[in-house]
Amino acid sequence: MEVVNLSGFAKWHSLNSIAVKDVPEEGKFVCVLQKSSTKEILYIGGTTDLRRRLFGNYIGGVGGGTTQRIHALLFEKGAIIDTEVAWKEVTDDASEEKQLREAYFEQYGRLPPWNKQF
């Protein structure tokens, strides 16, 4: 039985071929990165600027520690070929992100591998 409920994350986009036109311009979002081949959840995060997060941070490599770590995994380790992203618009990105992370932690005893571990 899957504890992490990904309902509302209907469409998955390959990070290797995602286009700006595919990503909403405004809103609050929770996004999930997963390994395309196995559907393993790699990262759960929230943002108020999804385009900047995906194109500027993760793909572009601009930003802080988490951004640099994910960018390095995508490009230095070649994971961009096998990584996809989905998102859903929410009213409170921090609350929804926290709920998903807690559900993941409850199921696996740790956070997703690309999230900062305690």
N, C-alpha and C positions, 0 to 999 in steps of 0.2 A: 504494500500500500504506500503510495507516494504522499509524504507529509507536506512537502513544499508545493504549494498550490500555485501553478503558473497560469491559471485561468486569466484571460484578459491579455495575455502575451501571445496573440494569435499569429502574427506574421514574423518569421525569422528572416534576417538579412545576413548574407555572408559579408564579413568585414572586408574580404578581398575584393568585393565588387559593389559595395554600397555606394549610392550616389546622394548628393545633397538633396535632390528632389524627393528622395524616399523618406526623409526625416522631417518631422514637424518643426516649424519655426519657433513656436511659443508653447508654453505650458510647463507644468511640473510633471516629471516622469520618474518612474522606477525602471531601470534597465537591467537586463540580465545578459551576460555573455556565457555562451556554452560551446563546448566542443562539438562541432558538426557531426563528426563520425560516431560519437558515443552518446551524445546528449548530456554529458556530464556538465553540471553547472560550474563555471569557472569564477564568476564574479557577480555580485549583486550590488547595485549602487543607485543613488538617486541624484537628480539634477533638475535645475530650472532652465538649463540651456543645453538641450540634447545635441544640437548640431555642434556646439563648441566642444562638448564633452567627447563626442565621437571623432570629429575631424581635427579639432585643434589639439585636444589632449591625447587620446589613445592612439590615433593614427599619426597626428603631427608631432607628438612628443613634447608639447609645451605644457609645463605645469610642475607640480610638486612631486613628492616621493611616490605616491600611489600611481600617478600618471606615468612617471618615468619607469616604474616597475612593469606596468601593463604594456607600455610602448616597447620596452625591451623584450618582453615575452613574445609579443606579436611579431617583432621584426628580427631580433637577434636569434631567437629560438625558432623562427619560422611558423609560429602558431597562427598567423593571420590567414593562412591557407585553409585551416580547419577550425576557424572560430566564427560564430554567428551571434548576432545580437537581436534582441526583441525588447520592446518597451510597452508600457501602458501609461496612459495619462492618469494622474491621481490628484486628489485635493491636497494631500500632505505627503510630499515625497519622503520626508524623514520617518514618518510613522509607518508607511507602507514598506519602506526599505527595511526598517527595524523588524517588522513582523516577518518578512521573508527570510531575513538573516537568522532570526530566532528559530523559525521552523526548520531551516537548513541545519542549524547547530543541534537542535533537538534530534534530528534524524541521523546526523553523521558524527556528532560529538566534536565538531570543529566548524569553522567558517569555510566558505568556498576557497579553493587554493589560491586564487588571485586577490582575495580580500586580505587586508592586513590581519595577521593573527595576533592574539593577545600575548 
